[in-house]
Amino acid sequence: MVTGPGGYPTDLAWSIPRSQLGPNLVPMPFMLPRSLSPSKVSSFTDCPLAFRLAIIDRLPEPPSPHAVKGTLVHSALEGLFWSHPRGERTPAAAAAELDTAWRALRTDPEFGALALSSEEAESFRADAEMLVANYFILEDPNSVRAVGVELGLEVDVGDVRLRGIIDRLDITEDGELVVIDYKSGRAPSVRYEHARMAGVHIYALLCERVLGRAPVEVRLLHLRDPVAIVAVPTEQSIRGQRQRTTAVWRAIERACAREDFRPRPGPLCRFCNFQPLCPVYGGEPPAAAAS
């Protein structure tokens, strides 16, 4: 495999005919992704085949109403902190920000692809209003000292570029960092809570590597329930996350080299858009581009 800076594959091997490739210069059947994020790590661990189809093959998927609604709610809460100083972050101000985000969303192609009727659009909007209102049950935004909103962080961890976007980064009166992550869906059950906390530790790892110190807390604000789940990163948990990130990247490398992205049947299958291409459901995934 020909690699460029940082160990990433380049297109050089793809441009050479197989008949001219020596024994030590063989292109990977699948190109490695350029980076990992919390969502990509979760996607691969949930189902390697779905990860391949979505991230590597980049097969189109229809927009998800839940994801589009999450974008709407995130935009409203982002505006609440960007446009309103402490003391003015009221439910009325949040409702006004939701109005602004809603007008912008109505012209977004992803929202249009949902093809909602007038009644469905009204229900969609009403549900978003409920989620934004629930936010005020979980915390008082006027007590928050936000130092970053939709903050993008990235760093090299071994051979992989790790990236993440933090919904909100706060600083306490003692100068400590707190990561806030908004969730528009329900909180996971106890059975799945541990698996869903992987992203929490990735945020902590990013803060430690990029900002020079780890957050004292990572708070997941599940707006639908509403409930807050608080994790306290430790030196041990961050070290473990660094090792897990490297292990996931190595597993992705092996899967790309061996053309071995196996499906992992489970409860998430009922929400998967790739069932027609999944062997579990009698389908067949497309061949690798380099095969």
N, C-alpha and C positions, 0 to 999 in steps of 0.2 A: 504494500500500500504506500502510495506517495503522500507525504504529509507536508503541510506548511507550518508557519509559526504556531507554536502552542500545541503541535501534534494534530492539528485538524487536517482532514483529507483535502487535497486540492483536486482540480479537474484534470490534472495532467494525465493520470492513469486512464481516465475515461477517453482521452483523445488518442491513445495509442491502440492500434489493432491488436487483438489478442494474439495473433500469429507472431507479433513482434515483441511480445512481453517475455522477459526472462523468467526463470523459476522464482526469483525473489521480488518480482514486480507484477503483482496480480491485483486488479481493482476489486474493492469490496462490492458484493452484490448490491448492498444498500449504502447510501451515503450517511455518515453520522450527522446527527443534528449539531448545529453550531454551538448550542448552549443548553443548559438545563435550568429549569425554574421549578418552583414548588408544584405547579400544576403538571409539568412534564414528568417529574418524579412520581407523582401520584398516578398519572396516567399509565406509566410503564408498570408500576407495581400492581395496579388494578388489573391490567390486561395487556401483555406485550403486543398482541396482534392489533388491538385497537390503537395502541400507541403508534405502531408502524404505519397503519393506514392513515391516521390523522396527522402525525408529525413528520414522518419521513416521506410517505407517498403524497401527502397533502391532498387527499381526496376531499372534495367539497362536502360539507355537512349542512343540512338546513339549520337556520338559526333556532336556538332554544328560547321559548318564551321566558323561562326562568333566568337564563343568562342575560337576555335583553332587559328584563326587569331589574336584575341586579345592577346592570350598567346605569340605568335610570336612577336608582336609589343612591348608588355611589356618587353620581354626578351631583345630586341634590346635597348630599352631606359634604362633598368637597366644596361646593359653593358656600355652604354655611360657614366653613372655617376660612375660606379664602376672602370672602366679601364682607364678613361681619366680625368686628372686634369683640373681645370678651365683654360681657354685659349686654350685648345685643343679639346673642344667638338664641333666639326664642323659637317656639313652635311656629309662630307666624312667619318668621324669617325663613325657616326651613321649608314651609309650605310655598313661599314665594320662589325659593330656589328650585323646588320641585316643578313649579309652573314653568320656569325658564328651561329646565332640562327636558320637560315634556314637549315643549314647542320644538326644541331642537331634535328630539327623538322622532317626532312625527314625519320628518323629512329624511330620516336615516333609512338606507336600503334594507338593513337587517330588520327593522321594525316593519317596513312595507312587506317584506317576504313572509311575515307571520300571517298576513292576509286576514286580520281580525275584522269582524263585523263591528258596527257602531256599538252594539251592546257589549261585545267582548272587549273592545278598546276601553269602554267606560269601566268595566270590571277590572281590567288590567291596571288602569290608572288608580282606581279606588284601593286596590291591593297595595300599590306602591305608596299611597298616602298612609295606609295603616302601618307599613314597615317604617316609614320615616317618623311617624308619631311614636312608634314603639322605641325608637332610639332614645327618646327623652326619658323613658322608664329606666334605661340602663345606666345613664350618666348625665351629669349636668355639664353641657358644653362650655358654660361660662367659667367653670373651674379648671378648664383644660388649657395648658400652655403648649399649643401645637407648634413644632418647629419644622415640620415637613408634611405635605399632603401629596398623595400619589408620588411618593419618592422612589425613584428607580436606583437600585444598587446592583453592582456587578463586580465579580472578583474571580480570579483563577484559583481553583482548588485542585491541585495536582494538574492533570491534563485537561480538565473540563472548565469551561466558563460558566459560572453560576450566576444567575440573574434573578431578581425579584423586584416587585413593586409593592412598597409598603403603603397601605391605605392612609395611615396617619402615624407620624412619629411625634410623641410628646416628650416633654422634659419636666420632671418633678421639681418641687421647690428645693430639693436637695441636689439638683443637677443630674439626676439619674434619667436614663432613657426608658420609655415605655412604648412598645409597638401596639398599634390598634389595627385590627383586621375586621372589617364589616362582612357579615354573612347574611345574605337574604333568605337562605333556606333554613330549615330546622336544624337544631343541634343534633349531632349524631347520637345514637344510642350508646350505652356504656360499652356494648360489644365492639363497636367500631370507633369509639372515641380515640383510643390510642393510635390507631392507624392514621386518623385524620389530623393528628397533632404533628405529623412530620413537617408540614409547612411552617409551623411555629418555630421549630428548631432551625430551619433553614434561614428564617428571618433573623434569628439570634446570631447565627453564624455570619451572615452578611454584615450585620451591624458590627460585630467584633472585628471582622477583617477590614471593612471599609472605613468605619468610623472610629475604630481603635478601642471600642468597649462594647460589651454586650448589654442588652436591655435588662433591667431588673424584672420586667414582666412583659409577657405577650398576652394581650387580651383579645379573645375572639368574641365579638358582639353578634350573637345570633338574633336578628331582629324579629323573626317570625314568632319565636316562642313567648316572649323575649327572655333570653338568658345570656349571661356572660360566662365564658369559660376562661379561666386565668391559668397560665403556665408560667413557672418561674425557671428560666434557663439557668443551668449551672455549668461550670467548667467541664464537668463530665458529660453532660448532655450535649454540649456544643462539640466536644471532641468526638462523641459517638455519631453526631450528625455528619461531621466531616468524613468519618469512615464510611457511613452509610451512603453518602453522596458518591464517594469514590467507587463503592461496590456497585451501585446502580449503574454508574457510567461504564464500568467494566462489563457488566451484564449486557448493556446496550451494544458495546463494541463486539462482544461475542455473538450476539444475535444478528448483528449486521454482517459479520464475517461468515457466519454459518447459515445464513438465511433461515434462522430459527426463531420466529416470533410466534409463539404458541398462544392460542386463546386460553383465557382463564375464566371458565364459566362461574357465574355468581349472581347475586341479586341485581347488580348493575346492568346485566345483559338486557333486561326489559327496556332500558332506556337507550340502548346502543343503536346508532344509525347504520352500523356495519353488519347487521345480522345476515343480509343476503350474501356477504363475502366470507362468512365465518363457517368453518367446517362443522362446528357444533350444531349449526342450523342447516347443514347440507349444502353450504356454499363453498366457494373456492376463492381464495384471495388472488389478486393479480400477480403475475410473475415479476421478479425483480427486474429493474431496467437493464441491469448489466448481464442478465442471464443469457 
